[in-house]
Amino acid sequence: GIYKLEFTDASQVQEENRGYVTLANAIGLLTAADNQFNPDQDVTYAELAVSTFRLAHELYERGTDMY
């Protein structure tokens, strides 16, 4: 109950994944087109690459304290 998703299709996100989606959205790893997460849509290699680079940048910006 502590993870609040603001997407219009948030009810379609499986309960066991809500925390992951909320945290990934909060730190900017995910983006939503038209405020929809689209949990049933396939992920492309390009989207995966972008998320990986965003995570790497976020870890770099926070420094070694994250480890």
All heavy atoms as TSV, in Angstrom:
chain	resi	resn	atom	element	x	y	z
A	1	GLY	N	N	0.788	-1.204	0.000
A	1	GLY	CA	C	0.000	0.000	0.000
A	1	GLY	C	C	0.828	1.266	0.000
A	1	GLY	O	O	0.285	2.327	-0.209
A	2	ILE	N	N	2.147	1.180	0.252
A	2	ILE	CA	C	2.943	2.404	0.309
A	2	ILE	C	C	3.380	2.874	-1.075
A	2	ILE	O	O	3.817	3.991	-1.232
A	2	ILE	CB	C	4.187	2.247	1.210
A	2	ILE	CG1	C	5.144	1.199	0.658
A	2	ILE	CG2	C	3.790	1.942	2.631
A	2	ILE	CD1	C	6.488	1.161	1.368
A	3	TYR	N	N	3.270	2.009	-2.059
A	3	TYR	CA	C	3.703	2.354	-3.413
A	3	TYR	C	C	2.522	2.903	-4.189
A	3	TYR	O	O	1.577	2.198	-4.487
A	3	TYR	CB	C	4.286	1.141	-4.123
A	3	TYR	CG	C	5.500	0.586	-3.426
A	3	TYR	CD1	C	5.460	-0.647	-2.797
A	3	TYR	CD2	C	6.680	1.311	-3.377
A	3	TYR	CE1	C	6.576	-1.148	-2.160
A	3	TYR	CE2	C	7.802	0.821	-2.739
A	3	TYR	CZ	C	7.744	-0.413	-2.132
A	3	TYR	OH	O	8.840	-0.895	-1.500
A	4	LYS	N	N	2.591	4.181	-4.512
A	4	LYS	CA	C	1.511	4.851	-5.223
A	4	LYS	C	C	1.923	5.104	-6.666
A	4	LYS	O	O	2.879	5.812	-6.933
A	4	LYS	CB	C	1.174	6.186	-4.556
A	4	LYS	CG	C	0.851	6.086	-3.088
A	4	LYS	CD	C	-0.463	5.412	-2.865
A	4	LYS	CE	C	-0.789	5.447	-1.388
A	4	LYS	NZ	N	-1.455	4.292	-0.920
A	5	LEU	N	N	1.212	4.493	-7.571
A	5	LEU	CA	C	1.453	4.709	-8.997
A	5	LEU	C	C	0.456	5.732	-9.506
A	5	LEU	O	O	-0.736	5.633	-9.237
A	5	LEU	CB	C	1.298	3.399	-9.774
A	5	LEU	CG	C	2.360	2.342	-9.534
A	5	LEU	CD1	C	2.012	1.057	-10.273
A	5	LEU	CD2	C	3.712	2.849	-9.977
A	6	GLU	N	N	0.943	6.694	-10.242
A	6	GLU	CA	C	0.097	7.763	-10.762
A	6	GLU	C	C	-0.309	7.546	-12.211
A	6	GLU	O	O	-0.945	8.398	-12.809
A	6	GLU	CB	C	0.824	9.113	-10.621
A	6	GLU	CG	C	1.237	9.443	-9.198
A	6	GLU	CD	C	0.052	9.611	-8.262
A	6	GLU	OE1	O	-1.017	10.071	-8.722
A	6	GLU	OE2	O	0.199	9.269	-7.074
A	7	PHE	N	N	0.074	6.414	-12.799
A	7	PHE	CA	C	-0.300	6.128	-14.182
A	7	PHE	C	C	-1.800	5.883	-14.285
A	7	PHE	O	O	-2.413	5.353	-13.363
A	7	PHE	CB	C	0.427	4.880	-14.707
A	7	PHE	CG	C	1.920	4.957	-14.609
A	7	PHE	CD1	C	2.633	4.029	-13.877
A	7	PHE	CD2	C	2.622	5.956	-15.252
A	7	PHE	CE1	C	4.012	4.086	-13.782
A	7	PHE	CE2	C	4.003	6.030	-15.172
A	7	PHE	CZ	C	4.696	5.098	-14.431
A	8	THR	N	N	-2.374	6.232	-15.425
A	8	THR	CA	C	-3.809	6.001	-15.597
A	8	THR	C	C	-4.139	4.517	-15.675
A	8	THR	O	O	-5.263	4.119	-15.376
A	8	THR	CB	C	-4.341	6.709	-16.868
A	8	THR	OG1	O	-3.589	6.273	-17.998
A	8	THR	CG2	C	-4.246	8.217	-16.724
A	9	ASP	N	N	-3.159	3.690	-16.042
A	9	ASP	CA	C	-3.388	2.244	-16.124
A	9	ASP	C	C	-2.691	1.497	-14.967
A	9	ASP	O	O	-2.339	0.332	-15.091
A	9	ASP	CB	C	-2.933	1.695	-17.471
A	9	ASP	CG	C	-1.468	1.954	-17.771
A	9	ASP	OD1	O	-0.823	2.723	-17.020
A	9	ASP	OD2	O	-0.963	1.405	-18.761
A	10	ALA	N	N	-2.512	2.160	-13.851
A	10	ALA	CA	C	-1.812	1.580	-12.693
A	10	ALA	C	C	-2.481	0.305	-12.185
A	10	ALA	O	O	-1.803	-0.596	-11.686
A	10	ALA	CB	C	-1.721	2.599	-11.563
A	11	SER	N	N	-3.773	0.194	-12.347
A	11	SER	CA	C	-4.478	-1.001	-11.864
A	11	SER	C	C	-4.069	-2.253	-12.640
A	11	SER	O	O	-4.278	-3.369	-12.174
A	11	SER	CB	C	-5.991	-0.804	-11.964
A	11	SER	OG	O	-6.383	-0.628	-13.316
A	12	GLN	N	N	-3.455	-2.083	-13.814
A	12	GLN	CA	C	-3.022	-3.223	-14.627
A	12	GLN	C	C	-1.653	-3.752	-14.217
A	12	GLN	O	O	-1.239	-4.812	-14.667
A	12	GLN	CB	C	-3.006	-2.834	-16.100
A	12	GLN	CG	C	-4.359	-2.495	-16.657
A	12	GLN	CD	C	-4.274	-2.042	-18.099
A	12	GLN	OE1	O	-3.266	-2.214	-18.771
A	12	GLN	NE2	N	-5.344	-1.440	-18.582
A	13	VAL	N	N	-0.924	-3.014	-13.361
A	13	VAL	CA	C	0.382	-3.461	-12.885
A	13	VAL	C	C	0.157	-4.510	-11.807
A	13	VAL	O	O	-0.589	-4.278	-10.859
A	13	VAL	CB	C	1.205	-2.286	-12.328
A	13	VAL	CG1	C	2.543	-2.770	-11.764
A	13	VAL	CG2	C	1.429	-1.225	-13.399
A	14	GLN	N	N	0.792	-5.658	-11.956
A	14	GLN	CA	C	0.616	-6.730	-10.989
A	14	GLN	C	C	1.098	-6.284	-9.616
A	14	GLN	O	O	2.103	-5.585	-9.495
A	14	GLN	CB	C	1.368	-7.982	-11.424
A	14	GLN	CG	C	0.837	-8.590	-12.687
A	14	GLN	CD	C	1.656	-9.794	-13.136
A	14	GLN	OE1	O	2.602	-10.201	-12.485
A	14	GLN	NE2	N	1.277	-10.348	-14.275
A	15	GLU	N	N	0.379	-6.696	-8.584
A	15	GLU	CA	C	0.662	-6.278	-7.214
A	15	GLU	C	C	2.113	-6.539	-6.818
A	15	GLU	O	O	2.750	-5.695	-6.181
A	15	GLU	CB	C	-0.290	-6.990	-6.246
A	15	GLU	CG	C	-0.230	-6.457	-4.840
A	15	GLU	CD	C	-0.653	-4.999	-4.704
A	15	GLU	OE1	O	-1.549	-4.567	-5.452
A	15	GLU	OE2	O	-0.073	-4.300	-3.854
A	16	GLU	N	N	2.658	-7.681	-7.198
A	16	GLU	CA	C	4.027	-8.015	-6.813
A	16	GLU	C	C	5.074	-7.157	-7.532
A	16	GLU	O	O	6.239	-7.134	-7.147
A	16	GLU	CB	C	4.330	-9.509	-7.034
A	16	GLU	CG	C	4.238	-9.963	-8.470
A	16	GLU	CD	C	2.870	-10.498	-8.875
A	16	GLU	OE1	O	1.878	-10.238	-8.165
A	16	GLU	OE2	O	2.797	-11.170	-9.907
A	17	ASN	N	N	4.668	-6.415	-8.563
A	17	ASN	CA	C	5.592	-5.561	-9.313
A	17	ASN	C	C	5.427	-4.078	-9.014
A	17	ASN	O	O	6.222	-3.260	-9.478
A	17	ASN	CB	C	5.428	-5.795	-10.817
A	17	ASN	CG	C	5.814	-7.187	-11.222
A	17	ASN	OD1	O	6.693	-7.800	-10.625
A	17	ASN	ND2	N	5.144	-7.713	-12.233
A	18	ARG	N	N	4.419	-3.721	-8.236
A	18	ARG	CA	C	4.123	-2.309	-7.982
A	18	ARG	C	C	5.303	-1.562	-7.367
A	18	ARG	O	O	5.603	-0.433	-7.742
A	18	ARG	CB	C	2.893	-2.158	-7.104
A	18	ARG	CG	C	1.600	-2.556	-7.805
A	18	ARG	CD	C	0.396	-2.395	-6.900
A	18	ARG	NE	N	-0.022	-1.012	-6.760
A	18	ARG	CZ	C	-0.706	-0.323	-7.664
A	18	ARG	NH1	N	-1.029	-0.904	-8.799
A	18	ARG	NH2	N	-1.050	0.913	-7.461
A	19	GLY	N	N	5.981	-2.179	-6.426
A	19	GLY	CA	C	7.119	-1.530	-5.785
A	19	GLY	C	C	8.241	-1.246	-6.756
A	19	GLY	O	O	8.812	-0.150	-6.761
A	20	TYR	N	N	8.552	-2.233	-7.596
A	20	TYR	CA	C	9.613	-2.058	-8.590
A	20	TYR	C	C	9.270	-0.940	-9.571
A	20	TYR	O	O	10.109	-0.102	-9.895
A	20	TYR	CB	C	9.860	-3.349	-9.375
A	20	TYR	CG	C	10.280	-4.507	-8.534
A	20	TYR	CD1	C	9.490	-5.646	-8.447
A	20	TYR	CD2	C	11.481	-4.495	-7.821
A	20	TYR	CE1	C	9.877	-6.737	-7.674
A	20	TYR	CE2	C	11.877	-5.568	-7.047
A	20	TYR	CZ	C	11.071	-6.685	-6.980
A	20	TYR	OH	O	11.450	-7.761	-6.226
A	21	VAL	N	N	8.040	-0.944	-10.041
A	21	VAL	CA	C	7.605	0.062	-11.012
A	21	VAL	C	C	7.619	1.448	-10.373
A	21	VAL	O	O	8.084	2.416	-10.975
A	21	VAL	CB	C	6.207	-0.277	-11.570
A	21	VAL	CG1	C	5.674	0.850	-12.441
A	21	VAL	CG2	C	6.251	-1.582	-12.353
A	22	THR	N	N	7.135	1.548	-9.133
A	22	THR	CA	C	7.103	2.835	-8.441
A	22	THR	C	C	8.510	3.388	-8.250
A	22	THR	O	O	8.770	4.563	-8.519
A	22	THR	CB	C	6.407	2.695	-7.071
A	22	THR	OG1	O	5.086	2.192	-7.275
A	22	THR	CG2	C	6.331	4.031	-6.365
A	23	LEU	N	N	9.429	2.548	-7.783
A	23	LEU	CA	C	10.803	3.009	-7.555
A	23	LEU	C	C	11.508	3.361	-8.860
A	23	LEU	O	O	12.197	4.380	-8.946
A	23	LEU	CB	C	11.587	1.947	-6.795
A	23	LEU	CG	C	11.120	1.708	-5.356
A	23	LEU	CD1	C	11.861	0.532	-4.751
A	23	LEU	CD2	C	11.292	2.956	-4.517
A	24	ALA	N	N	11.333	2.542	-9.884
A	24	ALA	CA	C	11.957	2.830	-11.178
A	24	ALA	C	C	11.419	4.130	-11.765
A	24	ALA	O	O	12.175	4.919	-12.347
A	24	ALA	CB	C	11.732	1.672	-12.141
A	25	ASN	N	N	10.151	4.380	-11.580
A	25	ASN	CA	C	9.557	5.629	-12.053
A	25	ASN	C	C	10.076	6.809	-11.240
A	25	ASN	O	O	10.403	7.857	-11.800
A	25	ASN	CB	C	8.029	5.550	-11.977
A	25	ASN	CG	C	7.378	6.785	-12.527
A	25	ASN	OD1	O	7.641	7.196	-13.644
A	25	ASN	ND2	N	6.512	7.393	-11.730
A	26	ALA	N	N	10.202	6.645	-9.929
A	26	ALA	CA	C	10.636	7.725	-9.054
A	26	ALA	C	C	12.048	8.200	-9.362
A	26	ALA	O	O	12.340	9.396	-9.263
A	26	ALA	CB	C	10.532	7.294	-7.591
A	27	ILE	N	N	12.936	7.292	-9.741
A	27	ILE	CA	C	14.308	7.713	-10.040
A	27	ILE	C	C	14.540	7.933	-11.529
A	27	ILE	O	O	15.656	8.179	-11.948
A	27	ILE	CB	C	15.356	6.734	-9.455
A	27	ILE	CG1	C	15.253	5.344	-10.069
A	27	ILE	CG2	C	15.270	6.678	-7.959
A	27	ILE	CD1	C	16.388	4.421	-9.659
A	28	GLY	N	N	13.482	7.864	-12.315
A	28	GLY	CA	C	13.563	8.233	-13.716
A	28	GLY	C	C	14.025	7.152	-14.674
A	28	GLY	O	O	14.406	7.459	-15.798
A	29	LEU	N	N	13.999	5.893	-14.242
A	29	LEU	CA	C	14.403	4.820	-15.157
A	29	LEU	C	C	13.339	4.529	-16.188
A	29	LEU	O	O	13.636	4.051	-17.278
A	29	LEU	CB	C	14.713	3.539	-14.382
A	29	LEU	CG	C	15.864	3.594	-13.394
A	29	LEU	CD1	C	16.055	2.246	-12.733
A	29	LEU	CD2	C	17.136	4.038	-14.079
A	30	LEU	N	N	12.095	4.784	-15.840
A	30	LEU	CA	C	10.970	4.530	-16.738
A	30	LEU	C	C	10.330	5.839	-17.143
A	30	LEU	O	O	10.342	6.800	-16.387
A	30	LEU	CB	C	9.903	3.683	-16.028
A	30	LEU	CG	C	10.320	2.336	-15.495
A	30	LEU	CD1	C	9.184	1.724	-14.695
A	30	LEU	CD2	C	10.712	1.418	-16.627
A	31	THR	N	N	9.767	5.844	-18.317
A	31	THR	CA	C	8.971	6.983	-18.747
A	31	THR	C	C	7.607	6.468	-19.185
A	31	THR	O	O	7.481	5.317	-19.604
A	31	THR	CB	C	9.634	7.742	-19.914
A	31	THR	OG1	O	9.840	6.836	-20.988
A	31	THR	CG2	C	10.962	8.340	-19.494
A	32	ALA	N	N	6.628	7.314	-19.073
A	32	ALA	CA	C	5.267	6.930	-19.440
A	32	ALA	C	C	4.767	7.833	-20.552
A	32	ALA	O	O	4.808	9.057	-20.425
A	32	ALA	CB	C	4.348	7.022	-18.235
A	33	ALA	N	N	4.314	7.229	-21.622
A	33	ALA	CA	C	3.720	7.990	-22.720
A	33	ALA	C	C	2.250	8.219	-22.402
A	33	ALA	O	O	1.530	7.281	-22.067
A	33	ALA	CB	C	3.876	7.235	-24.032
A	34	ASP	N	N	1.816	9.450	-22.455
A	34	ASP	CA	C	0.422	9.809	-22.168
A	34	ASP	C	C	-0.019	9.310	-20.792
A	34	ASP	O	O	-1.158	8.878	-20.612
A	34	ASP	CB	C	-0.517	9.273	-23.253
A	34	ASP	CG	C	-0.208	9.865	-24.618
A	34	ASP	OD1	O	0.147	11.058	-24.678
A	34	ASP	OD2	O	-0.307	9.124	-25.609
A	35	ASN	N	N	0.907	9.329	-19.824
A	35	ASN	CA	C	0.648	8.909	-18.444
A	35	ASN	C	C	0.175	7.456	-18.348
A	35	ASN	O	O	-0.597	7.101	-17.474
A	35	ASN	CB	C	-0.343	9.848	-17.759
A	35	ASN	CG	C	-0.271	9.727	-16.251
A	35	ASN	OD1	O	0.785	9.479	-15.686
A	35	ASN	ND2	N	-1.401	9.876	-15.602
A	36	GLN	N	N	0.630	6.619	-19.265
A	36	GLN	CA	C	0.305	5.193	-19.234
A	36	GLN	C	C	1.592	4.387	-19.198
A	36	GLN	O	O	2.510	4.621	-19.976
A	36	GLN	CB	C	-0.527	4.788	-20.445
A	36	GLN	CG	C	-1.915	5.371	-20.424
A	36	GLN	CD	C	-2.777	4.759	-21.497
A	36	GLN	OE1	O	-2.289	4.361	-22.545
A	36	GLN	NE2	N	-4.063	4.687	-21.229
A	37	PHE	N	N	1.633	3.419	-18.289
A	37	PHE	CA	C	2.793	2.555	-18.141
A	37	PHE	C	C	2.796	1.432	-19.168
A	37	PHE	O	O	3.838	0.973	-19.599
A	37	PHE	CB	C	2.836	1.985	-16.724
A	37	PHE	CG	C	3.965	1.027	-16.492
A	37	PHE	CD1	C	5.277	1.449	-16.589
A	37	PHE	CD2	C	3.725	-0.298	-16.197
A	37	PHE	CE1	C	6.328	0.574	-16.382
A	37	PHE	CE2	C	4.757	-1.192	-15.990
A	37	PHE	CZ	C	6.067	-0.750	-16.081
A	38	ASN	N	N	1.637	0.971	-19.563
A	38	ASN	CA	C	1.490	-0.121	-20.538
A	38	ASN	C	C	2.204	-1.392	-20.079
A	38	ASN	O	O	3.152	-1.857	-20.723
A	38	ASN	CB	C	1.985	0.291	-21.923
A	38	ASN	CG	C	1.199	1.432	-22.499
A	38	ASN	OD1	O	-0.021	1.436	-22.437
A	38	ASN	ND2	N	1.879	2.425	-23.040
A	39	PRO	N	N	1.781	-1.981	-18.962
A	39	PRO	CA	C	2.484	-3.143	-18.415
A	39	PRO	C	C	2.463	-4.387	-19.295
A	39	PRO	O	O	3.297	-5.268	-19.116
A	39	PRO	CB	C	1.765	-3.406	-17.095
A	39	PRO	CG	C	0.428	-2.792	-17.253
A	39	PRO	CD	C	0.614	-1.623	-18.166
A	40	ASP	N	N	1.557	-4.459	-20.235
A	40	ASP	CA	C	1.478	-5.637	-21.108
A	40	ASP	C	C	2.266	-5.466	-22.406
A	40	ASP	O	O	2.377	-6.401	-23.195
A	40	ASP	CB	C	0.017	-5.959	-21.436
A	40	ASP	CG	C	-0.760	-6.373	-20.207
A	40	ASP	OD1	O	-0.170	-7.033	-19.325
A	40	ASP	OD2	O	-1.955	-6.028	-20.117
A	41	GLN	N	N	2.832	-4.291	-22.622
A	41	GLN	CA	C	3.579	-4.015	-23.844
A	41	GLN	C	C	4.970	-4.635	-23.746
A	41	GLN	O	O	5.608	-4.616	-22.696
A	41	GLN	CB	C	3.701	-2.506	-24.037
A	41	GLN	CG	C	4.415	-2.095	-25.282
A	41	GLN	CD	C	4.461	-0.584	-25.418
A	41	GLN	OE1	O	3.789	0.146	-24.698
A	41	GLN	NE2	N	5.267	-0.106	-26.340
A	42	ASP	N	N	5.450	-5.199	-24.846
A	42	ASP	CA	C	6.801	-5.748	-24.893
A	42	ASP	C	C	7.829	-4.635	-24.761
A	42	ASP	O	O	7.613	-3.513	-25.227
A	42	ASP	CB	C	7.043	-6.498	-26.201
A	42	ASP	CG	C	6.246	-7.784	-26.303
A	42	ASP	OD1	O	5.911	-8.360	-25.247
A	42	ASP	OD2	O	5.961	-8.217	-27.436
A	43	VAL	N	N	8.948	-4.931	-24.138
A	43	VAL	CA	C	10.045	-3.985	-23.988
A	43	VAL	C	C	11.041	-4.225	-25.118
A	43	VAL	O	O	11.430	-5.359	-25.381
A	43	VAL	CB	C	10.743	-4.164	-22.621
A	43	VAL	CG1	C	11.938	-3.232	-22.495
A	43	VAL	CG2	C	9.762	-3.945	-21.489
A	44	THR	N	N	11.457	-3.145	-25.763
A	44	THR	CA	C	12.419	-3.275	-26.854
A	44	THR	C	C	13.841	-3.219	-26.287
A	44	THR	O	O	14.062	-2.769	-25.165
A	44	THR	CB	C	12.253	-2.141	-27.878
A	44	THR	OG1	O	12.609	-0.906	-27.252
A	44	THR	CG2	C	10.823	-2.073	-28.416
A	45	TYR	N	N	14.803	-3.670	-27.079
A	45	TYR	CA	C	16.200	-3.569	-26.677
A	45	TYR	C	C	16.593	-2.103	-26.483
A	45	TYR	O	O	17.383	-1.774	-25.593
A	45	TYR	CB	C	17.121	-4.222	-27.704
A	45	TYR	CG	C	17.095	-5.727	-27.656
A	45	TYR	CD1	C	16.735	-6.467	-28.765
A	45	TYR	CD2	C	17.446	-6.413	-26.487
A	45	TYR	CE1	C	16.717	-7.851	-28.730
A	45	TYR	CE2	C	17.425	-7.789	-26.443
A	45	TYR	CZ	C	17.061	-8.511	-27.562
A	45	TYR	OH	O	17.039	-9.873	-27.511
A	46	ALA	N	N	16.069	-1.229	-27.298
A	46	ALA	CA	C	16.381	0.195	-27.178
A	46	ALA	C	C	15.884	0.747	-25.847
A	46	ALA	O	O	16.602	1.498	-25.172
A	46	ALA	CB	C	15.762	0.966	-28.338
A	47	GLU	N	N	14.671	0.388	-25.449
A	47	GLU	CA	C	14.135	0.851	-24.165
A	47	GLU	C	C	14.948	0.294	-23.001
A	47	GLU	O	O	15.214	1.000	-22.018
A	47	GLU	CB	C	12.670	0.444	-24.028
A	47	GLU	CG	C	11.755	1.172	-24.970
A	47	GLU	CD	C	10.365	0.554	-25.056
A	47	GLU	OE1	O	10.225	-0.666	-24.851
A	47	GLU	OE2	O	9.420	1.319	-25.323
A	48	LEU	N	N	15.349	-0.952	-23.114
A	48	LEU	CA	C	16.183	-1.566	-22.088
A	48	LEU	C	C	17.530	-0.861	-21.989
A	48	LEU	O	O	18.030	-0.583	-20.894
A	48	LEU	CB	C	16.369	-3.048	-22.383
A	48	LEU	CG	C	17.184	-3.847	-21.380
A	48	LEU	CD1	C	16.561	-3.788	-19.990
A	48	LEU	CD2	C	17.297	-5.292	-21.847
A	49	ALA	N	N	18.116	-0.535	-23.129
A	49	ALA	CA	C	19.403	0.163	-23.143
A	49	ALA	C	C	19.283	1.541	-22.500
A	49	ALA	O	O	20.138	1.942	-21.704
A	49	ALA	CB	C	19.918	0.288	-24.576
A	50	VAL	N	N	18.223	2.265	-22.827
A	50	VAL	CA	C	18.022	3.590	-22.244
A	50	VAL	C	C	17.889	3.486	-20.730
A	50	VAL	O	O	18.507	4.253	-19.986
A	50	VAL	CB	C	16.787	4.280	-22.866
A	50	VAL	CG1	C	16.397	5.529	-22.086
A	50	VAL	CG2	C	17.057	4.631	-24.324
A	51	SER	N	N	17.113	2.536	-20.249
A	51	SER	CA	C	16.945	2.353	-18.804
A	51	SER	C	C	18.262	1.999	-18.133
A	51	SER	O	O	18.567	2.485	-17.041
A	51	SER	CB	C	15.912	1.259	-18.513
A	51	SER	OG	O	14.635	1.663	-18.914
A	52	THR	N	N	19.062	1.169	-18.780
A	52	THR	CA	C	20.360	0.777	-18.224
A	52	THR	C	C	21.288	1.982	-18.122
A	52	THR	O	O	21.960	2.169	-17.099
A	52	THR	CB	C	20.997	-0.329	-19.082
A	52	THR	OG1	O	20.101	-1.447	-19.126
A	52	THR	CG2	C	22.320	-0.775	-18.519
A	53	PHE	N	N	21.321	2.818	-19.152
A	53	PHE	CA	C	22.163	4.012	-19.107
A	53	PHE	C	C	21.660	5.005	-18.061
A	53	PHE	O	O	22.464	5.642	-17.371
A	53	PHE	CB	C	22.256	4.673	-20.488
A	53	PHE	CG	C	23.280	4.029	-21.359
A	53	PHE	CD1	C	22.909	3.129	-22.339
A	53	PHE	CD2	C	24.624	4.311	-21.190
A	53	PHE	CE1	C	23.861	2.520	-23.138
A	53	PHE	CE2	C	25.587	3.711	-21.985
A	53	PHE	CZ	C	25.212	2.813	-22.965
A	54	ARG	N	N	20.355	5.136	-17.923
A	54	ARG	CA	C	19.818	6.025	-16.886
A	54	ARG	C	C	20.211	5.534	-15.493
A	54	ARG	O	O	20.569	6.329	-14.625
A	54	ARG	CB	C	18.308	6.118	-16.997
A	54	ARG	CG	C	17.840	6.943	-18.170
A	54	ARG	CD	C	16.344	6.990	-18.234
A	54	ARG	NE	N	15.906	7.780	-19.373
A	54	ARG	CZ	C	14.689	7.755	-19.878
A	54	ARG	NH1	N	13.771	6.977	-19.330
A	54	ARG	NH2	N	14.377	8.499	-20.902
A	55	LEU	N	N	20.155	4.222	-15.274
A	55	LEU	CA	C	20.550	3.655	-13.991
A	55	LEU	C	C	22.036	3.878	-13.744
A	55	LEU	O	O	22.437	4.293	-12.650
A	55	LEU	CB	C	20.226	2.161	-13.932
A	55	LEU	CG	C	20.664	1.433	-12.665
A	55	LEU	CD1	C	20.000	2.040	-11.433
A	55	LEU	CD2	C	20.340	-0.048	-12.774
A	56	ALA	N	N	22.858	3.629	-14.741
A	56	ALA	CA	C	24.299	3.841	-14.594
A	56	ALA	C	C	24.607	5.299	-14.271
A	56	ALA	O	O	25.434	5.595	-13.403
A	56	ALA	CB	C	25.018	3.415	-15.878
A	57	HIS	N	N	23.934	6.216	-14.936
A	57	HIS	CA	C	24.137	7.647	-14.674
A	57	HIS	C	C	23.704	7.998	-13.248
A	57	HIS	O	O	24.415	8.729	-12.545
A	57	HIS	CB	C	23.373	8.485	-15.697
A	57	HIS	CG	C	23.519	9.949	-15.485
A	57	HIS	ND1	N	24.673	10.624	-15.787
A	57	HIS	CD2	C	22.669	10.863	-14.969
A	57	HIS	CE1	C	24.513	11.899	-15.476
A	57	HIS	NE2	N	23.311	12.062	-14.978
A	58	GLU	N	N	22.576	7.469	-12.829
A	58	GLU	CA	C	22.072	7.735	-11.475
A	58	GLU	C	C	23.057	7.218	-10.430
A	58	GLU	O	O	23.352	7.907	-9.448
A	58	GLU	CB	C	20.699	7.084	-11.287
A	58	GLU	CG	C	20.035	7.415	-9.983
A	58	GLU	CD	C	19.580	8.855	-9.873
A	58	GLU	OE1	O	19.358	9.518	-10.907
A	58	GLU	OE2	O	19.453	9.331	-8.721
A	59	LEU	N	N	23.585	6.027	-10.620
A	59	LEU	CA	C	24.566	5.466	-9.691
A	59	LEU	C	C	25.841	6.309	-9.671
A	59	LEU	O	O	26.413	6.555	-8.608
A	59	LEU	CB	C	24.888	4.023	-10.053
A	59	LEU	CG	C	23.770	3.016	-9.806
A	59	LEU	CD1	C	24.147	1.653	-10.366
A	59	LEU	CD2	C	23.448	2.923	-8.327
A	60	TYR	N	N	26.277	6.763	-10.830
A	60	TYR	CA	C	27.463	7.603	-10.907
A	60	TYR	C	C	27.237	8.917	-10.161
A	60	TYR	O	O	28.097	9.370	-9.406
A	60	TYR	CB	C	27.820	7.874	-12.367
A	60	TYR	CG	C	28.961	8.852	-12.512
A	60	TYR	CD1	C	30.278	8.423	-12.312
A	60	TYR	CD2	C	28.731	10.176	-12.823
A	60	TYR	CE1	C	31.327	9.320	-12.421
A	60	TYR	CE2	C	29.774	11.076	-12.938
A	60	TYR	CZ	C	31.071	10.652	-12.731
A	60	TYR	OH	O	32.102	11.542	-12.838
A	61	GLU	N	N	26.087	9.530	-10.371
A	61	GLU	CA	C	25.780	10.806	-9.726
A	61	GLU	C	C	25.729	10.679	-8.204
A	61	GLU	O	O	26.113	11.587	-7.487
A	61	GLU	CB	C	24.447	11.364	-10.243
A	61	GLU	CG	C	24.502	11.845	-11.675
A	61	GLU	CD	C	25.390	13.064	-11.844
A	61	GLU	OE1	O	25.299	13.990	-11.015
A	61	GLU	OE2	O	26.185	13.071	-12.801
A	62	ARG	N	N	25.243	9.558	-7.698
A	62	ARG	CA	C	25.126	9.374	-6.249
A	62	ARG	C	C	26.448	8.949	-5.619
A	62	ARG	O	O	26.581	8.992	-4.418
A	62	ARG	CB	C	24.047	8.346	-5.941
A	62	ARG	CG	C	22.665	8.864	-6.272
A	62	ARG	CD	C	21.626	7.842	-5.976
A	62	ARG	NE	N	20.329	8.307	-6.392
A	62	ARG	CZ	C	19.296	8.417	-5.586
A	62	ARG	NH1	N	19.397	8.057	-4.335
A	62	ARG	NH2	N	18.151	8.850	-6.037
A	63	GLY	N	N	27.393	8.508	-6.431
A	63	GLY	CA	C	28.699	8.138	-5.917
A	63	GLY	C	C	28.713	6.774	-5.271
A	63	GLY	O	O	27.801	5.977	-5.404
A	64	THR	N	N	29.762	6.509	-4.538
A	64	THR	CA	C	29.973	5.196	-3.938
A	64	THR	C	C	29.070	4.931	-2.745
A	64	THR	O	O	29.037	3.823	-2.239
A	64	THR	CB	C	31.436	5.024	-3.504
A	64	THR	OG1	O	31.768	6.067	-2.587
A	64	THR	CG2	C	32.357	5.063	-4.712
A	65	ASP	N	N	28.338	5.916	-2.274
A	65	ASP	CA	C	27.432	5.724	-1.139
A	65	ASP	C	C	26.323	4.740	-1.469
A	65	ASP	O	O	25.729	4.143	-0.566
A	65	ASP	CB	C	26.810	7.048	-0.698
A	65	ASP	CG	C	27.840	8.009	-0.143
A	65	ASP	OD1	O	28.921	7.529	0.267
A	65	ASP	OD2	O	27.576	9.212	-0.109
A	66	MET	N	N	26.017	4.549	-2.740
A	66	MET	CA	C	24.954	3.622	-3.145
A	66	MET	C	C	25.373	2.174	-2.971
A	66	MET	O	O	24.548	1.298	-2.848
A	66	MET	CB	C	24.574	3.845	-4.617
A	66	MET	CG	C	23.745	5.063	-4.889
A	66	MET	SD	S	22.049	4.894	-4.340
A	66	MET	CE	C	21.437	3.713	-5.507
A	67	TYR	N	N	26.654	1.889	-2.988
A	67	TYR	CA	C	27.128	0.513	-2.904
A	67	TYR	C	C	27.025	0.062	-1.480
A	67	TYR	O	O	27.029	-0.953	-1.061
A	67	TYR	CB	C	28.560	0.388	-3.420
A	67	TYR	CG	C	28.698	0.871	-4.841
A	67	TYR	CD1	C	29.398	2.013	-5.141
A	67	TYR	CD2	C	28.101	0.180	-5.873
A	67	TYR	CE1	C	29.513	2.461	-6.437
A	67	TYR	CE2	C	28.210	0.619	-7.172
A	67	TYR	CZ	C	28.917	1.755	-7.450
A	67	TYR	OH	O	29.025	2.191	-8.729
